[in-house]
Amino acid sequence: MYFPPSTLPSLAHEDQGVWAPADHQRIISKLTIGLGIRYYHQKTIQLEPLPETMLDDAKASPVPDLSLVDNNTDETPIIIEVCKSKGKKDDMKKVVQLIDNDLYGIREGFVYNYKTKQWFRYCFGDGGLPTESSFSELLQLDLNTFL
């Protein structure tokens, strides 16, 4: 059966974007599994890792690659974006804006560049200046250990 292109739903929008190459998804999967084991089984962290989840499920909202959610407060204290070199600037800008806008309770954000294997961390109150780090103060964990 033939469907004219105009009748098919769009798979990617420039402002929302669908970015799901295998390398990108693999990193998200490894982080979700590693953090998920600590949350669901070991009960050593209090934040639930949820991949590709809207920050506000009541309305259209940004969707980080990985959110760590506090189900008691309905806030998202940590977000993680995964990129390759070309997307780093945009992802860093997204993380800084989400944290500085203080709308979702985000206190710590990370950007991981899987091409260079570099982590960048930004926290609420850092004044727009990310640091090169994979250590989460909130979780007291080095996120790079899951990769």
N, C-alpha and C positions, 0 to 999 in steps of 0.2 A: 504494500500500500504506500502511496506517495503522499507526503505532507509538504506543501509549499513552505519554504523557509519562513515566511511571514506568520505562519500559524504555529510554529514551534516556539516553546518558551526559550528565552535567552539563557544561555548557560553561564554567561559572564557579563557583568556590567562594569564599566570603567571605575565607577565610584565604589562599588562593593567588591568586585573582583573575585574570581574563582582562581585560586592558585594552588594546584594540587599535584605537582610532579612527585614522583615516588620518593626522591631524596628528602623533599620537604615533609611529606607525610610520614616518612620513616622516623624522622627526628621527633615529630609530635607523638607518634606511637610509643617510642622508647621512653619519652618523658612521662606520658600518661601511664604506661605500665609501671615504671619505677616508682612514681609518686602514688599510683593507685594501690600498689602492694602495701606501701606505708600507711595509706589511709584506710583501705578496706580490710586488710588482713592483720597487719601488725599494729594498727591503731596508734602509730607514733607521730602522726601529723593530724591536725584538726581541720585541714582544708581539703575539699574534694576536688580532684583534678577532672576538668571537663573540657574536652577538645571542641573547638569550633562552636562555642555556645554564646548566644546573645547575652550581653551584659544586663539588659532589661527585657524580660520576656513578656512584658505588658505592651511594648511598642517597639518599633524599629530601633535598633541600637547597634553599636559597633560589635564586631565578633572577633575577639583575639584568637590566635591559633590555639592557645591553651589558657584556660582560666582556672584559678584555684579559689574555690568558693567556700565561704563560711555559711553553712546552712542554718546556723542559729541566728545570724544577723541579716541574712540575705544580701550580704556584700561580697565583693570580689577583691580581697586584699592583694592578690598577685596575678599578673598577666604575663604571658610569654608570647613573643612573636618569633617566628622562624623565617629566615630569609637567606638569599645568596647575596653576593656583593652589590648587585644593581639595586636591590630593594631595601638595603640597609637604611639609607637616609629616610625614606618614606616610613618605614616601620619604626624607626627611632622617633620620628616626629609624631607618629600616632601614639606611641607609648607615653611620651612626654605630655602631649595634649590631654590624653585621657587621665593621667595622674594629676596634672596641674588643674584641670577643670573640676576635680573633686566631686564627681557626680555618682560614682559607683563604689566608693570606699577603697579604691585602689591605692595602695601604699608603696608597692614595689613592682617594677616592671622590668622585664628582660627582653633583649633582642639577641638571638643566636644566629650568627652567619655560618651556615654549614659549609660554605666553600673555604673560608679562612679558619674555621673552627674557633672563632672569637665570640666571646660573650660580652654584652654590655648591660649594665644595671643602672636603673634610674629609680630614685625614691622621692616620695612626696617631700617637698621642701628643698630639693637639690638645686633649684634655680635654673633648670634647663641644662645642667651639666652631667651627662651620664659618665659613669666610670667603667673601666674594663674589668668586669668581675662576673663570676657565675655563682657567687655565694649569696644565698638568701638569708638575710638577717631574721626575717619573720619565721622561716622554717628551721633555721639553724642547720642548713644543708647546702652542700655544693651541688648545684644542679648538673654540672658537667659529669658527675659520677654515674648518671643514668645513661650517658651516651657512650 
